[in-house]
């Protein structure tokens, strides 16, 4: 008999894509798709079960389906539909607790894959230049999605100790982008004008949604010879981009603001529902974040198809032209750089980058 895979969070686009992809694998006999909301997209031949993972009913679903592999994708930073931040937190934390409790009781479960985020490292002024999987954050997050992810990973580690017979894989994804990405950063880059923090030009890392689906699929299967798909892994495309480079490639002008003004603008945008401009996203757009991916390649055996720059280029193509064509914006910056600056020299054409401590 082949694998029975249970997937949570299938009402989101990423969950739907993964469900459609995993059921095509020859070793998979059955895919059970779980969410509290009826998906608007097609799930292929998967069996959809409408249930809220925050409720004990998920244990019954797991027991009745006999799933041996659980892929937990219902850990997210944004609400689905008209949901609130409180609902998101409950799903992330309480939902994960209920799911892990159900997995612990099920003797059939042999593999658990959890979608996490590099938000666990935070974004602070004295962060290391590059985070590895064992790098502790400078300070634990006090709220928001980052705190949710820290709690989720703590519960997962506890589960792994109680069920050492289950292979547990935690995938810490960098900022996910792509043509259909519905992440907070995708919403930010879709604004006609990008508010930035004056004096900072953070380094950013992206992972393409196609690569997200593929690495989840890899982690859900038995490891290939020479690889080990259990443990915690950073997942990101090669290279980094500065925020100023992203703005130029998008053709969107930036408005540098002092940090208090950015915080106020973020609160205003959240109030009117324009985008989820949370405090942790403001910290990311101030200090940036870069992670090492050696373990992803050497231990997990996964090489992303897209680099960070290629991921962003694909995202740009899907969003259409900005207010300013990238060529015109680049030309304007070059012309400004050529102007004489009072006192000699030339004016700066970009904001200073964060220092690497």
BELDA-V408514 format. One record per residue. N is the residue number from 1. RES is the residue in one letter. OMEGA is omega as a letter, one per 40 degrees, with the letter a starting at -180 (none if undefined). BURIAL is # if it has 9 or more other ideal C-beta (glycine too) atoms within 8 Angstrom, else .. D_LAST is the distance of its C-alpha to the last C-alpha in whole Angstrom. Layout:
n->N res->RES omega->OMEGA burial->BURIAL d_last->D_LAST
n->N res->RES omega->OMEGA burial->BURIAL d_last->D_LAST
This chain:
n->1 res->X omega->i burial->. d_last->52
n->2 res->X omega->a burial->. d_last->49
n->3 res->X omega->i burial-># d_last->46
n->4 res->X omega->a burial-># d_last->46
n->5 res->X omega->i burial-># d_last->43
n->6 res->X omega->a burial-># d_last->42
n->7 res->X omega->i burial-># d_last->40
n->8 res->X omega->i burial-># d_last->39
n->9 res->X omega->a burial-># d_last->37
n->10 res->X omega->i burial-># d_last->40
n->11 res->X omega->i burial-># d_last->41
n->12 res->X omega->a burial-># d_last->37
n->13 res->X omega->a burial-># d_last->37
n->14 res->X omega->i burial-># d_last->35
n->15 res->X omega->i burial-># d_last->37
n->16 res->X omega->i burial-># d_last->40
n->17 res->X omega->a burial-># d_last->39
n->18 res->X omega->i burial-># d_last->38
n->19 res->X omega->i burial-># d_last->41
n->20 res->X omega->a burial-># d_last->43
n->21 res->X omega->a burial-># d_last->41
n->22 res->X omega->a burial-># d_last->41
n->23 res->X omega->i burial-># d_last->45
n->24 res->X omega->a burial->. d_last->46
n->25 res->X omega->a burial-># d_last->44
n->26 res->X omega->a burial->. d_last->48
n->27 res->X omega->a burial->. d_last->46
n->28 res->X omega->i burial-># d_last->46
n->29 res->X omega->a burial->. d_last->50
n->30 res->X omega->i burial-># d_last->49
n->31 res->X omega->i burial-># d_last->46
n->32 res->X omega->a burial-># d_last->46
n->33 res->X omega->a burial-># d_last->44
n->34 res->X omega->i burial-># d_last->43
n->35 res->X omega->i burial-># d_last->42
n->36 res->X omega->a burial-># d_last->44
n->37 res->X omega->i burial->. d_last->44
n->38 res->X omega->a burial->. d_last->47
n->39 res->X omega->i burial-># d_last->45
n->40 res->X omega->a burial->. d_last->46
n->41 res->X omega->a burial->. d_last->45
n->42 res->X omega->i burial->. d_last->47
n->43 res->X omega->i burial-># d_last->46
n->44 res->X omega->a burial->. d_last->48
n->45 res->X omega->a burial->. d_last->50
n->46 res->X omega->i burial-># d_last->48
n->47 res->X omega->a burial->. d_last->50
n->48 res->X omega->i burial-># d_last->48
n->49 res->X omega->a burial-># d_last->48
n->50 res->X omega->i burial->. d_last->48
n->51 res->X omega->a burial-># d_last->46
n->52 res->X omega->a burial->. d_last->43
n->53 res->X omega->i burial-># d_last->41
n->54 res->X omega->a burial-># d_last->41
n->55 res->X omega->a burial->. d_last->44
n->56 res->X omega->a burial->. d_last->46
n->57 res->X omega->i burial->. d_last->48
n->58 res->X omega->i burial-># d_last->45
n->59 res->X omega->i burial-># d_last->46
n->60 res->X omega->i burial->. d_last->50
n->61 res->X omega->a burial-># d_last->48
n->62 res->X omega->a burial-># d_last->46
n->63 res->X omega->a burial-># d_last->49
n->64 res->X omega->a burial->. d_last->52
n->65 res->X omega->a burial-># d_last->50
n->66 res->X omega->a burial->. d_last->49
n->67 res->X omega->i burial-># d_last->46
n->68 res->X omega->i burial-># d_last->44
n->69 res->X omega->i burial-># d_last->41
n->70 res->X omega->i burial-># d_last->39
n->71 res->X omega->a burial-># d_last->36
n->72 res->X omega->a burial-># d_last->35
n->73 res->X omega->a burial-># d_last->33
n->74 res->X omega->i burial-># d_last->34
n->75 res->X omega->a burial-># d_last->31
n->76 res->X omega->a burial-># d_last->30
n->77 res->X omega->a burial-># d_last->28
n->78 res->X omega->i burial-># d_last->31
n->79 res->X omega->i burial-># d_last->35
n->80 res->X omega->a burial->. d_last->37
n->81 res->X omega->a burial->. d_last->40
n->82 res->X omega->a burial->. d_last->41
n->83 res->X omega->a burial->. d_last->39
n->84 res->X omega->i burial->. d_last->37
n->85 res->X omega->i burial->. d_last->33
n->86 res->X omega->i burial->. d_last->35
n->87 res->X omega->i burial-># d_last->37
n->88 res->X omega->a burial-># d_last->34
n->89 res->X omega->i burial-># d_last->32
n->90 res->X omega->i burial-># d_last->35
n->91 res->X omega->a burial-># d_last->36
n->92 res->X omega->a burial-># d_last->32
n->93 res->X omega->a burial-># d_last->32
n->94 res->X omega->i burial-># d_last->36
n->95 res->X omega->i burial-># d_last->37
n->96 res->X omega->i burial-># d_last->35
n->97 res->X omega->i burial-># d_last->36
n->98 res->X omega->a burial-># d_last->40
n->99 res->X omega->a burial-># d_last->39
n->100 res->X omega->i burial-># d_last->38
n->101 res->X omega->i burial-># d_last->41
n->102 res->X omega->i burial-># d_last->43
n->103 res->X omega->a burial-># d_last->41
n->104 res->X omega->a burial-># d_last->41
n->105 res->X omega->a burial->. d_last->45
n->106 res->X omega->i burial-># d_last->46
n->107 res->X omega->a burial->. d_last->47
n->108 res->X omega->a burial->. d_last->47
n->109 res->X omega->a burial-># d_last->43
n->110 res->X omega->a burial->. d_last->41
n->111 res->X omega->i burial-># d_last->38
n->112 res->X omega->i burial-># d_last->35
n->113 res->X omega->a burial-># d_last->33
n->114 res->X omega->i burial-># d_last->31
n->115 res->X omega->i burial-># d_last->29
n->116 res->X omega->a burial-># d_last->25
n->117 res->X omega->i burial-># d_last->22
n->118 res->X omega->i burial-># d_last->18
n->119 res->X omega->i burial-># d_last->19
n->120 res->X omega->a burial-># d_last->19
n->121 res->X omega->a burial-># d_last->15
n->122 res->X omega->i burial-># d_last->15
n->123 res->X omega->a burial-># d_last->13
n->124 res->X omega->a burial-># d_last->11
n->125 res->X omega->a burial->. d_last->8
n->126 res->X omega->i burial->. d_last->6
n->127 res->X omega->i burial-># d_last->6
n->128 res->X omega->a burial->. d_last->5
n->129 res->X omega->a burial->. d_last->6
n->130 res->X omega->i burial->. d_last->10
n->131 res->X omega->i burial-># d_last->12
n->132 res->X omega->a burial-># d_last->15
n->133 res->X omega->a burial-># d_last->18
n->134 res->X omega->a burial->. d_last->17
n->135 res->X omega->i burial->. d_last->14
n->136 res->X omega->i burial->. d_last->14
n->137 res->X omega->i burial-># d_last->13
n->138 res->X omega->i burial->. d_last->12
n->139 res->X omega->a burial->. d_last->15
n->140 res->X omega->a burial->. d_last->18
n->141 res->X omega->a burial-># d_last->20
n->142 res->X omega->a burial->. d_last->23
n->143 res->X omega->i burial->. d_last->25
n->144 res->X omega->a burial-># d_last->25
n->145 res->X omega->a burial-># d_last->25
n->146 res->X omega->i burial-># d_last->22
n->147 res->X omega->i burial-># d_last->24
n->148 res->X omega->a burial-># d_last->27
n->149 res->X omega->i burial-># d_last->25
n->150 res->X omega->i burial-># d_last->23
n->151 res->X omega->i burial-># d_last->27
n->152 res->X omega->a burial-># d_last->28
n->153 res->X omega->i burial-># d_last->26
n->154 res->X omega->i burial->. d_last->27
n->155 res->X omega->i burial-># d_last->31
n->156 res->X omega->i burial-># d_last->31
n->157 res->X omega->i burial->. d_last->29
n->158 res->X omega->i burial-># d_last->32
n->159 res->X omega->a burial-># d_last->35
n->160 res->X omega->i burial-># d_last->34
n->161 res->X omega->a burial->. d_last->34
n->162 res->X omega->i burial->. d_last->38
n->163 res->X omega->a burial-># d_last->39
n->164 res->X omega->i burial->. d_last->37
n->165 res->X omega->a burial->. d_last->40
n->166 res->X omega->i burial-># d_last->38
n->167 res->X omega->a burial->. d_last->35
n->168 res->X omega->a burial-># d_last->33
n->169 res->X omega->i burial-># d_last->30
n->170 res->X omega->a burial-># d_last->27
n->171 res->X omega->i burial-># d_last->26
n->172 res->X omega->a burial-># d_last->22
n->173 res->X omega->i burial-># d_last->23
n->174 res->X omega->a burial-># d_last->20
n->175 res->X omega->a burial-># d_last->22
n->176 res->X omega->i burial-># d_last->26
n->177 res->X omega->i burial-># d_last->27
n->178 res->X omega->a burial-># d_last->31
n->179 res->X omega->a burial->. d_last->34
n->180 res->X omega->a burial->. d_last->35
n->181 res->X omega->i burial-># d_last->32
n->182 res->X omega->a burial->. d_last->32
n->183 res->X omega->i burial-># d_last->29
n->184 res->X omega->a burial-># d_last->27
n->185 res->X omega->i burial-># d_last->25
n->186 res->X omega->i burial-># d_last->28
n->187 res->X omega->i burial-># d_last->30
n->188 res->X omega->a burial-># d_last->27
n->189 res->X omega->i burial-># d_last->27
n->190 res->X omega->i burial->. d_last->31
n->191 res->X omega->i burial-># d_last->31
n->192 res->X omega->i burial->. d_last->33
n->193 res->X omega->a burial-># d_last->31
n->194 res->X omega->i burial-># d_last->27
n->195 res->X omega->i burial-># d_last->25
n->196 res->X omega->a burial-># d_last->22
n->197 res->X omega->a burial-># d_last->20
n->198 res->X omega->i burial-># d_last->20
n->199 res->X omega->a burial->. d_last->17
n->200 res->X omega->i burial-># d_last->15
n->201 res->X omega->a burial-># d_last->15
n->202 res->X omega->i burial-># d_last->14
n->203 res->X omega->a burial-># d_last->14
n->204 res->X omega->a burial-># d_last->16
n->205 res->X omega->a burial-># d_last->18
n->206 res->X omega->i burial-># d_last->22
n->207 res->X omega->a burial-># d_last->24
n->208 res->X omega->a burial-># d_last->28
n->209 res->X omega->i burial-># d_last->31
n->210 res->X omega->i burial-># d_last->33
n->211 res->X omega->i burial-># d_last->30
n->212 res->X omega->i burial-># d_last->30
n->213 res->X omega->a burial-># d_last->33
n->214 res->X omega->a burial-># d_last->34
n->215 res->X omega->i burial-># d_last->31
n->216 res->X omega->i burial-># d_last->33
n->217 res->X omega->i burial-># d_last->36
n->218 res->X omega->a burial-># d_last->35
n->219 res->X omega->a burial-># d_last->33
n->220 res->X omega->a burial-># d_last->37
n->221 res->X omega->i burial-># d_last->38
n->222 res->X omega->a burial->. d_last->39
n->223 res->X omega->i burial-># d_last->36
n->224 res->X omega->i burial->. d_last->37
n->225 res->X omega->i burial->. d_last->38
n->226 res->X omega->i burial->. d_last->35
n->227 res->X omega->i burial-># d_last->33
n->228 res->X omega->a burial->. d_last->32
n->229 res->X omega->i burial-># d_last->31
n->230 res->X omega->a burial->. d_last->31
n->231 res->X omega->a burial-># d_last->27
n->232 res->X omega->a burial->. d_last->24
n->233 res->X omega->i burial-># d_last->23
n->234 res->X omega->a burial-># d_last->20
n->235 res->X omega->a burial-># d_last->22
n->236 res->X omega->i burial-># d_last->21
n->237 res->X omega->i burial-># d_last->22
n->238 res->X omega->i burial->. d_last->21
n->239 res->X omega->i burial->. d_last->19
n->240 res->X omega->i burial->. d_last->17
n->241 res->X omega->i burial-># d_last->18
n->242 res->X omega->i burial-># d_last->17
n->243 res->X omega->i burial-># d_last->19
n->244 res->X omega->i burial-># d_last->21
n->245 res->X omega->i burial->. d_last->22
n->246 res->X omega->a burial-># d_last->23
n->247 res->X omega->a burial-># d_last->25
n->248 res->X omega->a burial-># d_last->27
n->249 res->X omega->i burial-># d_last->28
n->250 res->X omega->a burial-># d_last->29
n->251 res->X omega->a burial-># d_last->31
n->252 res->X omega->i burial-># d_last->30
n->253 res->X omega->i burial-># d_last->29
n->254 res->X omega->i burial-># d_last->27
n->255 res->X omega->i burial->. d_last->27
n->256 res->X omega->a burial->. d_last->24
n->257 res->X omega->i burial-># d_last->24
n->258 res->X omega->a burial->. d_last->23
n->259 res->X omega->i burial-># d_last->21
n->260 res->X omega->i burial->. d_last->24
n->261 res->X omega->i burial->. d_last->26
n->262 res->X omega->i burial-># d_last->24
n->263 res->X omega->i burial-># d_last->25
n->264 res->X omega->i burial->. d_last->28
n->265 res->X omega->i burial-># d_last->29
n->266 res->X omega->i burial-># d_last->28
n->267 res->X omega->i burial-># d_last->30
n->268 res->X omega->a burial->. d_last->33
n->269 res->X omega->i burial-># d_last->32
n->270 res->X omega->a burial-># d_last->32
n->271 res->X omega->a burial->. d_last->35
n->272 res->X omega->i burial->. d_last->37
n->273 res->X omega->a burial->. d_last->36
n->274 res->X omega->i burial->. d_last->34
n->275 res->X omega->i burial-># d_last->31
n->276 res->X omega->a burial-># d_last->29
n->277 res->X omega->a burial-># d_last->26
n->278 res->X omega->i burial-># d_last->25
n->279 res->X omega->a burial-># d_last->22
n->280 res->X omega->i burial-># d_last->20
n->281 res->X omega->i burial-># d_last->21
n->282 res->X omega->i burial-># d_last->20
n->283 res->X omega->i burial-># d_last->16
n->284 res->X omega->a burial-># d_last->16
n->285 res->X omega->i burial-># d_last->17
n->286 res->X omega->a burial-># d_last->15
n->287 res->X omega->i burial-># d_last->11
n->288 res->X omega->i burial-># d_last->13
n->289 res->X omega->i burial-># d_last->12
n->290 res->X omega->a burial-># d_last->13
n->291 res->X omega->i burial-># d_last->14
n->292 res->X omega->a burial-># d_last->16
n->293 res->X omega->a burial-># d_last->19
n->294 res->X omega->a burial->. d_last->21
n->295 res->X omega->i burial-># d_last->23
n->296 res->X omega->a burial-># d_last->24
n->297 res->X omega->a burial-># d_last->26
n->298 res->X omega->a burial->. d_last->26
n->299 res->X omega->i burial-># d_last->27
n->300 res->X omega->i burial-># d_last->29
n->301 res->X omega->a burial-># d_last->30
n->302 res->X omega->i burial-># d_last->29
n->303 res->X omega->a burial->. d_last->28
n->304 res->X omega->i burial-># d_last->28
n->305 res->X omega->a burial->. d_last->30
n->306 res->X omega->i burial-># d_last->28
n->307 res->X omega->i burial-># d_last->25
n->308 res->X omega->a burial-># d_last->22
n->309 res->X omega->i burial-># d_last->24
n->310 res->X omega->i burial-># d_last->28
n->311 res->X omega->a burial-># d_last->27
n->312 res->X omega->i burial-># d_last->26
n->313 res->X omega->i burial-># d_last->29
n->314 res->X omega->i burial-># d_last->32
n->315 res->X omega->a burial-># d_last->31
n->316 res->X omega->i burial-># d_last->31
n->317 res->X omega->a burial->. d_last->35
n->318 res->X omega->a burial-># d_last->36
n->319 res->X omega->i burial-># d_last->35
n->320 res->X omega->a burial->. d_last->37
n->321 res->X omega->i burial->. d_last->36
n->322 res->X omega->i burial-># d_last->35
n->323 res->X omega->a burial->. d_last->36
n->324 res->X omega->i burial-># d_last->35
n->325 res->X omega->a burial->. d_last->35
n->326 res->X omega->a burial-># d_last->32
n->327 res->X omega->a burial->. d_last->34
n->328 res->X omega->i burial-># d_last->35
n->329 res->X omega->i burial-># d_last->32
n->330 res->X omega->i burial-># d_last->30
n->331 res->X omega->i burial->. d_last->33
n->332 res->X omega->i burial-># d_last->33
n->333 res->X omega->i burial-># d_last->29
n->334 res->X omega->i burial-># d_last->30
n->335 res->X omega->i burial->. d_last->33
n->336 res->X omega->a burial-># d_last->31
n->337 res->X omega->a burial-># d_last->29
n->338 res->X omega->a burial->. d_last->32
n->339 res->X omega->i burial->. d_last->33
n->340 res->X omega->a burial->. d_last->34
n->341 res->X omega->i burial->. d_last->31
n->342 res->X omega->a burial->. d_last->33
n->343 res->X omega->i burial->. d_last->32
n->344 res->X omega->i burial->. d_last->31
n->345 res->X omega->a burial->. d_last->29
n->346 res->X omega->a burial->. d_last->28
n->347 res->X omega->i burial->. d_last->27
n->348 res->X omega->a burial->. d_last->23
n->349 res->X omega->i burial->. d_last->24
n->350 res->X omega->i burial->. d_last->21
n->351 res->X omega->i burial-># d_last->18
n->352 res->X omega->i burial->. d_last->15
n->353 res->X omega->i burial-># d_last->12
n->354 res->X omega->i burial-># d_last->9
n->355 res->X omega->i burial->. d_last->6
n->356 res->X omega->a burial->. d_last->4
n->357 res->X omega->none burial->. d_last->0
